Amino acid sequence: MKHWTHWLPARKQSLPYDLREWLTDTGSLTKRLQHVSEHAVNVELLHYDWQTALPEESLLLQQPLQRIQLAREVLLCDGDTPEIYARTIIPQSTYQVLPSRFDNLGVKPLGQMLFDEPSLSRSEIQVAQLTPQHWLYQLATETLDICPDVLWARRSCFYLKGQPVLVCEIFLPSEKWSHV
């Protein structure tokens, strides 16, 4: 049975020392990753399609539970090494405001599009510890050979022209987190 994730505001969590700054950073995660990567940061597109979002995603976005929404799943990689699994949920109403911006993303980082948008605002960052029983853990580890006992994740809603986009970023096992 898959469990719901227990999200808390980052400021109310006891966060691991190695990941604390990464989990609470309000800037572009992709840009930060580019500064510490040994190779170019690559975006590997896993999925980009309309689907029923996870119940916890729909509730946060204030969407009906069975409503189809656009989901984009990617791995942010240092060269070929996956560092971050990112899942973005875009409600139909948000997609209709900027359809070409989303459809033309391809393997470009979403953060580049978001942080270039003058109308952008962002909700408070929420953080969660994921275990193998969580939906998001299972999605994030589909391509991994070795799965850790826990993964840390953060999520927040970005608002483009007042319309929400939910971005969830899951930190995969990496020595990088302890060297920054």
C-alpha positions as CSV (number, residue, x, y, z in Angstrom):
1,M,0.0,0.0,0.0
2,K,1.3,3.4,-0.9
3,H,1.4,6.1,1.8
4,W,0.6,9.8,1.6
5,T,3.6,12.0,2.1
6,H,3.8,14.1,5.3
7,W,4.9,17.6,4.1
8,L,5.9,20.3,6.5
9,P,7.2,23.8,5.9
10,A,11.0,23.6,5.7
11,R,11.4,26.0,8.6
12,K,9.5,23.5,10.9
13,Q,11.6,20.4,9.9
14,S,14.7,19.0,11.4
15,L,16.7,18.7,8.2
16,P,19.8,16.7,7.5
17,Y,22.9,19.0,7.7
18,D,24.2,17.9,4.2
19,L,20.9,18.8,2.5
20,R,19.6,21.7,4.6
21,E,20.8,24.5,2.3
22,W,19.7,22.6,-0.8
23,L,16.2,21.9,0.6
24,T,15.6,25.5,1.7
25,D,17.2,27.4,-1.2
26,T,14.5,29.6,-2.9
27,G,16.5,30.1,-6.1
28,S,16.8,27.9,-9.1
29,L,17.9,24.4,-8.1
30,T,19.2,23.8,-11.7
31,K,21.4,26.9,-11.5
32,R,22.8,25.9,-8.1
33,L,23.4,22.4,-9.4
34,Q,25.3,23.8,-12.5
35,H,27.7,25.6,-10.1
36,V,28.8,22.4,-8.4
37,S,28.6,19.8,-11.2
38,E,31.6,18.2,-12.7
39,H,30.0,18.0,-16.1
40,A,27.2,19.8,-17.8
41,V,23.8,19.5,-16.1
42,N,21.6,17.5,-18.4
43,V,17.8,17.1,-18.3
44,E,16.6,13.6,-19.1
45,L,12.9,13.7,-19.9
46,L,11.1,10.7,-18.4
47,H,7.5,11.6,-19.0
48,Y,5.5,14.5,-20.4
49,D,1.8,13.6,-20.6
50,W,-1.7,14.2,-19.3
51,Q,-2.6,12.0,-16.4
52,T,-4.4,11.9,-13.1
53,A,-2.1,13.5,-10.6
54,L,-1.4,12.0,-7.2
55,P,-4.2,12.8,-4.7
56,E,-1.8,14.9,-2.5
57,E,-0.8,16.9,-5.6
58,S,-4.4,17.6,-6.7
59,L,-5.3,18.7,-3.1
60,L,-2.4,21.1,-2.9
61,L,-3.4,22.5,-6.3
62,Q,-7.1,22.7,-5.3
63,Q,-8.0,20.5,-8.2
64,P,-10.6,17.6,-8.3
65,L,-8.9,14.3,-7.4
66,Q,-9.7,12.6,-10.7
67,R,-9.0,15.6,-13.0
68,I,-6.4,15.0,-15.7
69,Q,-3.4,17.3,-15.4
70,L,-0.1,17.7,-17.3
71,A,2.7,15.9,-15.6
72,R,6.4,16.4,-16.5
73,E,9.0,14.1,-14.9
74,V,12.7,14.6,-15.4
75,L,16.0,13.7,-14.0
76,L,18.6,16.4,-13.5
77,C,21.9,14.8,-14.2
78,D,25.6,15.7,-13.7
79,G,26.7,14.3,-17.0
80,D,25.1,10.9,-16.9
81,T,24.6,10.7,-13.2
82,P,21.1,11.4,-11.9
83,E,21.1,13.9,-9.0
84,I,17.5,15.1,-8.8
85,Y,14.2,13.6,-9.8
86,A,11.7,16.4,-10.5
87,R,8.0,16.1,-11.0
88,T,5.9,19.0,-12.2
89,I,2.1,19.1,-12.2
90,I,0.4,21.7,-14.4
91,P,-3.3,22.1,-14.1
92,Q,-5.3,22.5,-17.3
93,S,-6.1,26.1,-16.5
94,T,-2.4,26.9,-16.1
95,Y,-1.5,25.1,-19.3
96,Q,-4.1,27.1,-21.2
97,V,-2.4,30.4,-20.2
98,L,1.0,29.4,-21.6
99,P,0.7,26.2,-23.7
100,S,3.6,26.9,-26.0
101,R,5.9,27.6,-23.1
102,F,5.3,24.2,-21.6
103,D,5.2,22.3,-24.9
104,N,8.5,23.8,-26.1
105,L,10.4,22.9,-22.9
106,G,11.6,19.5,-24.1
107,V,14.9,18.8,-22.3
108,K,15.3,22.4,-21.1
109,P,15.2,23.0,-17.4
110,L,11.8,24.2,-16.1
111,G,13.5,26.5,-13.7
112,Q,14.9,28.5,-16.6
113,M,11.4,29.2,-17.9
114,L,9.9,29.8,-14.4
115,F,12.6,32.2,-13.1
116,D,12.6,34.2,-16.3
117,E,8.8,34.9,-15.9
118,P,8.3,38.5,-14.6
119,S,4.9,37.6,-13.0
120,L,6.4,34.6,-11.0
121,S,5.6,34.2,-7.3
122,R,6.2,31.1,-5.2
123,S,4.6,29.5,-2.2
124,E,6.5,28.5,0.9
125,I,8.8,25.5,0.4
126,Q,7.6,22.3,2.0
127,V,9.9,19.4,2.8
128,A,9.3,15.7,3.4
129,Q,11.3,12.5,4.1
130,L,10.3,9.7,1.7
131,T,10.5,6.0,2.3
132,P,9.8,3.1,-0.1
133,Q,6.2,3.1,0.8
134,H,5.6,6.6,-0.6
135,W,4.3,7.1,-4.2
136,L,6.9,9.8,-4.9
137,Y,9.8,7.6,-3.6
138,Q,8.7,4.9,-6.0
139,L,8.5,7.3,-8.9
140,A,11.9,8.8,-8.1
141,T,13.7,5.5,-7.8
142,E,12.3,3.7,-10.9
143,T,15.6,4.2,-12.8
144,L,18.0,3.7,-9.9
145,D,20.0,0.5,-9.4
146,I,20.3,0.9,-5.6
147,C,17.6,2.5,-3.6
148,P,18.4,4.1,-0.2
149,D,16.2,3.8,2.9
150,V,15.0,7.4,2.7
151,L,15.1,10.3,0.2
152,W,14.5,13.9,1.0
153,A,12.1,16.0,-1.1
154,R,10.9,19.5,-1.4
155,R,7.9,21.0,-3.1
156,S,6.3,24.4,-3.8
157,C,3.8,26.0,-6.0
158,F,5.0,28.6,-8.5
159,Y,2.4,31.0,-9.8
160,L,2.6,32.2,-13.4
161,K,0.1,35.0,-14.1
162,G,-1.7,33.8,-11.0
163,Q,-1.9,30.2,-12.2
164,P,-0.3,27.4,-10.1
165,V,2.4,24.9,-11.2
166,L,3.5,22.4,-8.6
167,V,7.2,21.5,-8.6
168,C,8.5,18.6,-6.5
169,E,12.2,17.9,-6.4
170,I,13.6,14.7,-4.9
171,F,17.3,14.5,-4.0
172,L,18.8,11.2,-5.2
173,P,21.8,9.7,-3.5
174,S,24.9,11.8,-4.2
175,E,28.2,12.7,-2.6
176,K,27.6,16.2,-4.0
177,W,25.2,17.1,-1.1
178,S,27.9,16.7,1.5
179,H,30.5,18.7,-0.4
180,V,28.8,22.0,-0.6
